[in-house]
Amino acid sequence: MLIIKSIVLLMKRKYVYNLGFIIFLACIISCDSKPDIRFSSEQLEIGTVEAGTGKKVNTVLKNIGGDTLFIKEVSAGCQCTDVKISSNRVAPGAQAKLQLTYFANNDLPDSSPINVAVVIRSNARKEFHEFYLKGVVKKKKLRLNL
């Protein structure tokens, strides 16, 4: 009987140690509360833009981390794109809206591809995040009235 009690006691201790170790690991994992960014899409398709005009599109980024996300800088890979963000501070689980306006130059040839990198610098786990604005520029068709 004493042997059985000793075995039960050892098993209880082992169970407590294992449970303690699991709780310790969970604390370590959850303590890594840095903010992190998730985009609604890594590639934003804007479709066709007529040369000499602009086109606005919106997208969302979400803070999927455990701490407040601070946006330090948002920039586009060319001067043809204007980027505005709704907030430079995003709470955990919250979202910020990005409004992008692409301006198609008149000098671009017909069917020119649009491929603009948009870069966000923040305090997230990965300091720089990027996504792409994609589309096509079409020339205006001239009509001759005779």
TAZIWO-V136629 format. One record per residue. N is the residue number from 1. OMEGA is omega as a letter, one per 40 degrees, with the letter a starting at -180 (none if undefined). Layout:
BEGIN
n:omega
N:OMEGA
N:OMEGA
END
This chain:
BEGIN
n:omega
1:i
2:i
3:i
4:i
5:i
6:i
7:i
8:i
9:i
10:i
11:i
12:i
13:i
14:i
15:i
16:i
17:i
18:i
19:i
20:i
21:i
22:i
23:i
24:i
25:i
26:i
27:i
28:a
29:a
30:i
31:i
32:a
33:i
34:i
35:i
36:a
37:i
38:i
39:i
40:i
41:i
42:a
43:a
44:a
45:a
46:i
47:a
48:i
49:i
50:i
51:i
52:i
53:i
54:i
55:i
56:i
57:i
58:i
59:a
60:i
61:a
62:i
63:a
64:i
65:a
66:a
67:a
68:i
69:i
70:i
71:a
72:a
73:i
74:a
75:i
76:a
77:i
78:i
79:a
80:a
81:i
82:a
83:i
84:i
85:a
86:a
87:i
88:a
89:a
90:a
91:i
92:a
93:a
94:a
95:i
96:i
97:i
98:i
99:a
100:i
101:i
102:i
103:a
104:i
105:i
106:a
107:a
108:i
109:i
110:i
111:i
112:i
113:i
114:i
115:a
116:i
117:i
118:a
119:i
120:i
121:a
122:i
123:a
124:i
125:i
126:a
127:a
128:i
129:i
130:i
131:a
132:i
133:a
134:i
135:a
136:i
137:i
138:i
139:i
140:i
141:i
142:i
143:i
144:i
145:a
146:none
END
